[in-house]
Amino acid sequence: MSQLVPILEGIRTKIYSLVEDFEKQGTELFNYQTSNIFTIAEQNITIVNVLHNGNPLASGTWSFDADTNKITIVGETLIEGDIIEIDYTYNQYTVDEMNGYIRASMCWISVYGHTPKDFEMDEDLDDINPTPTAQEADLIALIASIILKPDYTSYRLPNLTVTYRREIPKYERIEKLVSKWEHCSEGITDTIQFNIYIY
């Protein structure tokens, strides 16, 4: 995992891919009448651009409240009929929801694992302590994906595939995965590809 990407962001990206919650792009247009506050219909969004009559606005001329999903234009004179365009990206699951699944995943690793590591999350720094290896980050992402989408029978990462029978309970899938992971990952480097099949 790149040092430039915060560890939690990297794990969230893997989970989004594993559960097929791919980032989507959206645009909403508003015709200014009297209010400089505009409500975005889509949830869990990240603002990419705000445009006034096709011209991008600087970040200091607008604010976004994620709790209310409202954008307020604060540093721009608007005239009736002006067009405000909001470009954004969004996922089904919020960052906070993903962080909750990651936290649960780390608890399962602590319960079922035999490693002396006990991972803790620091959401303010978008970090996990101690810093997980690339393989441990994959394990955290896989367990979070099982918690989030327990009906899936296969999860795929670039260096790993996990498959199992549908009737195996969620907690048993996690226990088997942690056990197999600890057994198979001894001495494995980040560049070696391997598969885990759980039956």
N, C-alpha and C positions, 0 to 999 in steps of 0.2 A: 504494500500500500504506500502511495506517495507520501512523503513527509509534508508536502504542501497541503494535503487534504486532512482536516481534523478527523480523528479516528471515528467519532460518532457519525459524522457525515458520510464517511466511507461505508460504514456498516449499514446505515439507513439506505444508501444507494443500492447495496446488495440485496437488502430485504425487499425494497421496491421492485427490483428485477425478479427476485425469486417468487413473489406473490403476484407478479404481472400487473403491478400498479405503476404503469409507465407514465412519465411526466407528459402532460398534455398542454397544448397552447390554447389560449382563449383571447378574445378581443371583445370589448363592449364599447358601444358608442352612445354618448349622451348629448342631447340638445339642450344647451343652457337656457333656462327661463329666468328663475329668480334665485335659486339656491345654488351655492357653490359646493354643496355636499352631494356626492353621488354614491349610490349603493351598488356594489358588484353582486351579481346573482350567484356566481359560482363560489364554492367554499374552498378553504385550504389553499389560498392563492399566494403567489409571490409576484409582486409587481415588477414588470420588465421595463415598460415605458409608459409615460403619461404625455399625451400630445394635445395641444390646443390648436385647433384648425390646421392639423397636420404638422405642427412644429413641436419638437420635443421640449418638455419643460424640465428645468433643472430640479434636482432633488429637493432643494430648499423651498420650492414654490408649491409643493403639495405634501400632504401627510396621509398616511394610511393607518386606520385602526383595524387590526386583525380581529378584534373581538366583535365589532359591529359590521365589519366588511365594508366600511365607508371610506371613500377618498375625499379629502377636503382640499380644494385649491385655495391657497393662502397668499401667494405672492404674484398674482396675475389678475389683470383687469379683464373681466368677462362681459361680453355684450350679448343681449338676447339673440338667440339663433346660433351662437358659437357652438362648435362641435368639440367635445372632449372625448378623446379615445384612450382607453385603458387597455394595454397589452399585458398579459400575465401568463404564468404557468401554474399548473395545479396538479395535485395528486388526490386520490381518494382518502388517504390517511395523512393526518397532520404529523408534523415533527414531534409534537408532544406525545401523540399516540405511539409513534414508532419508538420513541425513547422509553415509553412504558413497556413495550414488548421486549426491548433490549434489556431493560432492568430485570424483567422476569426471566429472560434467557440466562442472565448471569447468575440468578438464584438457582436455576436448575443445574447449571454447571457446578455450583458450589455443593449442591445436594448430592449429585450423582458422581462427581469427579473425584479423583484421588490426587489432584494437583494441589500443591500448597498455595497456589494463587487464589486470592479472593478479590474478584474484580469489583470496583466501585465506580459509579458514574459521577462526573462533574459536569452537569449540563451547562453551567455558566461558561466553562472553557471548551465545551463540546469535546470532552476528553473522557478517557477511562483510565483508571489507575489500578494496578500497574498497567502499563501500555501493553495490550495484547499483541502477540505476533500476528503475521498475516493469516496463518492457519487458525489461530484462536479467534481472530475476527470473523473468519469464515464460519467457524463453529457457532459463535454467538448469533450470526445472521441466520444460519440454518435452523437453530432452535427457535429463534423469534418467528421464523416463517412457519414452522410447525404449529406454534401457538396460534398464530394469526390465521393460517389456512390449514387446519388439521385434515381436511378432506383430500388434499393433494396426496398423490402416491409417489411423486418424484420431484426432487428439487435439484436444480443444476447450477453450478458455478463453473467458471472457466477451467478450474483444476479439479473438480469434484462433482460426482453425481451420487445422490442418496435416493434409493428406492425402497419401498416396503409395501406389504399387503395393507389394503384399506381397513381391514377389521382390527388391526393392532391399535389399542388405545393410545391417545396422545402422550400420556406420561411414560408409557412403555417405549414408544418410539424415541422419545428424548433420552431415556435411560440407555437404550441400546446404542443410540448414536454417540453419546458421550463415551460409553465403554469402548465401542469400536474405534472411535477417534483417538482415545488415549493409547490403545493397543497399536494402531496403524501409524500414528504420527511420530513415533519415536525415531529420531534421526532423519526424518524427512525434511528436505529443504523446500523453500518456496517454489522452486522451479520444477520439482517432480510432480507429475500428474498421477492421480490414483483415484480409484472408485471404491465406494463403500456400498455394499448391498446388504440390507437388513431384512431377514426373513424370520 
